[in-house]
Amino acid sequence: KVLVLWALVFFVFGFIFYYLPLGGWVIGFQDYKPKNGLFGSQFVGFDKFIQLFSDVTFLRTLRNTLCMGVLNLAFCFVTAIAFAILLNEVKSNSGKKVVQTISYLPHFLSWVIFGGIVLEMLMPNGVISVTLYKLGVIPEPINFMAKGEYFYAIYTIISVIKSVGFGSILYVAAITGIDQELYEAATVDGCGRFQKMWYITLPCISGTIVIMLIFQISSILNTGYEQIILLQNSLNLAFSETLDTYVYKIGIAQSRYSYAAAVGLLKSILSVTLMLLANHTSKKALGRGLF
């Protein structure tokens, strides 16, 4: 009874702070005016959603979000798994601890600090531009943040640097739970390190990989607000504007509450749809999924 009571406390907490606010989605179907309130504003149906898909800015924003989300999934997800597997092959415990500590540190830096470091490095007089210029790779120093076409690559690289260490923790834990007798048997059979990784480590953590992949696919539209807004400027806006920053600007800065609510609702629907599709595909192909 005590355990049920504690579980009920967390259920009530979740209901109040996660499910009750979903009632605010009705704003997306209204011409919401703060002075009229939630129940006094005019109902306009799907007008805001129709405006979304006729808005060039929103379509460009959706393109940016999808591109950055796919790149983030392809590189951050894969590098975290690869890093965990390679880390498992390090035989020196002290060396492994040093590598883990160094790789975890970026995660604990705030985006304000980390973004400031990145901005300084990417300026025309920053270390990257100056180094490339002196090596003869570029004819003159470049302000990378003023080149919108570089933004996807910059976002992906810094996301990998900041998340690869912390993202590998779950896979390192899963690898630790693998029966060591499997590796001993593989050694007796003449398997090398690469063969052990491919035929033992990867299959044994495949369950964890599948679950995390489904979660990553469902959050593909969550590119993050802080890192984008810190790196964003008027020169790269066509490539750096995402749904997270777009909702903030139109909802808070421009006070277009109904339009912002419609964008948020559409994002949630797409995220749930992606999760269901990923889960269904996983169950059909691999026989396992979230539910």
N, C-alpha and C positions, 0 to 999 in steps of 0.2 A: 504493500500500500504506500509505503514511503517513496519508493521508486516511481510509482505511478503519479504520486503527487508532485514530485520534482519534474517529471516529464510534462505534467499539465502546466506547470509554471512556464516552461520553455515554449509549449504550444500556444499559450495565451500571449506570450511575448512576440512570437512569430506572427500570430494573427493580427495583433495591434500594429506592428511596425512593418509587416511585409504584405499582408493580404488586405487589410482595411484600407490602406491608401490607394489600392487599385480602383476604388470607387471614383477616384479623381479622373479616371480615363474618360468619364462621360463628358469632360470638358472638350475632348477632341471632336465631339458631335454637336457642340454648341458654338454660338458666337459669344464666348464667355466675356463677361464684364465684371470685374471685381466688385463694383458697387451693387450689382444685381445678385451676386452670389451664385452658388452652384445650382440652386433650384429656380432662380429667377431669370437666368440667361436664356436667350432664344435658341431653340433646337434647330440645327441646320442639316442634320443627317450626315451624309458623306461628302459634303461640299469641301471640307478641309482636305480630305484625302484626294479628291479630284484635283484640287489646286496643287497638291504635292507633285503629282506625276505630270503636271503641265509646267512645273517650275524647273527651269534649266539649272538653277543653282542647286536645288535639291538633288537632281539626277546626277550632277557632277559630284556632289558630296557623297552620294550613295556609291558611286564608282570608286572614289578615293577610299572609302571605308572598306569596301569589298577587296580592293587591291591590297591595301595594307593588312587586312585581316588574313587574307590567303598567304601573303608573304610571311607574316608573323607565325602562322600555323606551320608553314613548310620549313622554316628555318629554326625558330625557337623550339618547336616540339621535337624535331629531329636532332638538333644539337644537344638538347638536354639528355636524350636517350643515349646518344653516342658518347657524351661526356661521362655519364654514369658507368657505361660499360668499360670505357678506357680507364676510368678511375679505379674500377675493380681489379684491373690488371696490374696496378702499381703494387709492388711487393713490399716496399718500405712504408711502414705505418707513419713514421714521422714525415716522410715526403708526401704521403697521401693527405695528412692533416694540413700541411702547408698549402697544398693545391686547393683543398676544399675551402680553407679560410679565405684565400685570395679570391676564389670564384664566388663566395657568398657575399663578400663585402659590398659590391655594387648594389645588391638588392636592398641593403639597409641604408643606403644614401637616399635622401629625399630627391624627388625629381627636380626641385629648385636648384640644389647643389649640382646634381649630375648633369642637368640640362645646361647650367651655367658653364660647366667644364667643357661640354660638347660645343657650345656656341663659341667659346674662346678658341678652341682647337680648329674650328672650321672658318674662322675669320681670315681675310686676306693675309694678315700678318700672323696667323696661327701656325702651330707646329706642322700640321698636315700640309697646308698650302705651301708653306716655305720649303718644307722637305721635298715635296714633289717638284717644285720649281728648281731647286738646286740640283736635283737628280736629272733634270731635263725632261721630265714626264709631261709637264705643262709649260707653255711658252711664257706665262706670267701668273702671279698669284691670283687665286680665285676666291671669291666670297661664296662658298658653297651654299649658304643659307639663302642667297639671292637667286639661286638657280632652282626653279620649281621641279625640273625634271630629275634632280638628284634627291628629292625629298623621300621618295619611297625607299631608296637604298639606305639613306641616312637613318630613317626610322627603323628599318629592319636590323641594321648593324647595332645600333644602340640598344634595341630591344633584346637582341641576343646577348650582348655584353651584360646587361642588367639582370637578365632572368635565367641564364643558362645554369649558373651554379645552384641557385635556390630551387629551380625547377627540376634539378636532377636528384633532389633529396629522396623523393618517393621511389624513384627507380633504384637508387643505391640501397634503400631499405628492402625493396623487393629482391634485389640480387643477393643481399645478405641472407635471405631466407632460403636460398637454393641449397639443396642437399649436396654437400661437398663430395660425397661418394660418386656422384655423377662425373665430376671433373677427374677424380682419381681413376675411374673406369675408362674415361676417354684418354687419359695419359697412357694407360696400359695398352690401349688399342692404337696408340701412335698418333693421336690427334695433336695438332699444334694449337697455339693460342687463338688464332683466327677461327679455326674450326670449332673450338670450344665456345667461342663467343657466338658463332652462327648457329650451331646445332644444340647448344645447351642453354646459354644465358638468354638469348632472345626468345626461344620458345617458352622458357620458364617464366618470363616476365610479360609474356604476350597478353595475359589477362589484364594486368595493370595498364599496359600500353593502350589496349582497346578502350578501356573505361576513360582514361585520360584524353584519348583522341576524340571520343564523343563529347566530352566536356569542352574541349578546345574548339570543335566544330560549332557547338551551340553558342559559343562566345566569340565567334569570328567577327561579329559587328562591334564588339567592345574593343576599340583601338586604344582606349584610355584617354582621359581628358587632359591630365596634367602635362604629360610629355608632349602632346600635340600643341597645346596652347603656348608652351614655353618656346617651342621651336618655330612657331608660326609667325609670319610677317606678311606684309602686303605684297611682297614680291613672289612668295611661293604659295599664296593663298589658294590658287587654282588647283594645287596638288595636295595641300595640307589640310584643307577643310574636311572634317569628318562629321558624322552624325552627332557625336558627343559635343563637339565645339559648336556645331550648327544649332543644336537645341538650346544651348546656353545663350547664344547670341540673339536668337529670335525670341526666346521665351523670357529671358531676364533683361537683356539690353533693350530689346524692341517692344517688350510687353505684349507679344503676340502669343498669348497663353494657349489658345485653342489650336493654333497651328503647331506649336511646340509639342502639345499633348498628342496630336495626331502623329507626328514624327516618332515620338517615344512609343506610342502604341504599335505603330507599324514595325518598329525595330524589335519590340518584344514578340510580336507574332512571327516575324521572320526567324528569330532566334529559336523559338519553340519548334517551329517547323523544321529547321535545320537539325535540331536535336532528335526529333522523332524520325526523320529520314536517316540520320546517321545510326541511330539505334536499330532501326528496322534493317538497314543494309548490313550492319554488323551481325545481327542475329541470323540473317539469311546466309551470309557468306562464312561466318566463323562459328555460329551457334552460340554466341554469347553477347550480352549487352547489359544496359543499365537495368532494364525490366523486361 
